[in-house]
């Protein structure tokens, strides 16, 4: 995902992610589970930077997202996970990029 490759966040994340849609009917938004780089700890500042980077790239690359998704629903929900998280990013196992 190009949003995770940007200079402001690439040094903090591994590049692995899992896409989903938030199931809350009152707040349907893109939900992205992101693995942090080795030794990086979860923080609100990193969540904000990753979310902003993803949103900027989505709007830059996808005109339908930018023009048809309501502005208050465009910002993705980002959940960070420590490197090698057993549920989403187990070491040595090919992960799925989409949560079904």
PyMOL commands that set and color helices and strands:
alter all, ss='L'
color gray80, all
select helices_A, chain A and resi 2-4+44-61+63-68+71-74
alter helices_A, ss='H'
color red, helices_A
select strands_A, chain A and resi 13-21+30-36+77-81
alter strands_A, ss='S'
color yellow, strands_A
deselect
rebuild
show_as cartoon
